[in-house]
């Protein structure tokens, strides 16, 4: 009757790694955005920044 030798530290670390991955996956589902949503948000942000910049009276380069 031969028993397999198990390194308990490695087992604990492996279990912790699986737990972290499971939690990360749940967080990605709850808080993540799809690629299309991120691209749309970046496009909107860029458009708004250009709009504001177009209405400025002075820019940094115009100051004496």
C-alpha positions in Angstrom: 0.0 0.0 0.0 2.0 3.0 -1.3 0.7 6.5 -0.6 1.2 9.4 -2.9 3.3 12.2 -1.4 1.4 15.5 -1.6 3.0 18.9 -1.1 0.4 20.7 1.0 1.8 24.2 0.2 1.4 23.6 -3.5 -2.2 22.3 -3.0 -3.1 25.4 -0.9 -1.6 27.7 -3.5 -3.4 25.9 -6.4 -6.7 26.2 -4.5 -6.1 29.9 -3.8 -5.3 30.5 -7.5 -8.6 28.8 -8.6 -10.5 30.9 -6.0 -9.0 34.1 -7.3 -9.7 33.2 -10.9 -13.3 32.4 -10.0 -13.8 35.7 -8.2 -12.1 37.6 -11.1 -14.4 36.1 -13.6 -17.4 37.1 -11.5 -16.1 40.7 -11.3 -15.5 40.8 -15.0 -19.1 39.8 -15.6 -20.5 42.3 -13.1 -18.3 45.3 -13.8 -16.8 44.8 -17.2 -17.7 46.4 -20.5 -17.7 44.8 -23.9 -15.1 46.0 -26.5 -17.9 47.7 -28.4 -19.0 49.6 -25.3 -15.5 50.7 -24.5 -14.9 51.9 -28.1 -18.2 53.8 -28.0 -17.4 55.5 -24.7 -13.9 56.5 -26.0 -15.4 57.9 -29.2 -18.0 59.9 -27.2 -15.3 61.2 -24.8 -13.1 62.2 -27.7 -16.0 64.0 -29.4 -16.9 65.9 -26.3 -13.3 66.9 -25.7 -13.0 68.3 -29.3 -16.3 70.2 -28.8 -15.0 71.8 -25.6 -11.6 72.6 -27.1 -13.3 74.2 -30.1 -15.2 76.7 -27.8 -12.1 77.8 -25.8 -11.2 81.5 -26.0 -7.5 81.0 -25.4 -5.2 78.0 -25.8 -1.9 77.5 -24.0 0.0 78.5 -27.1 -1.8 82.0 -27.4 -0.6 83.2 -24.0 2.2 85.9 -24.2 
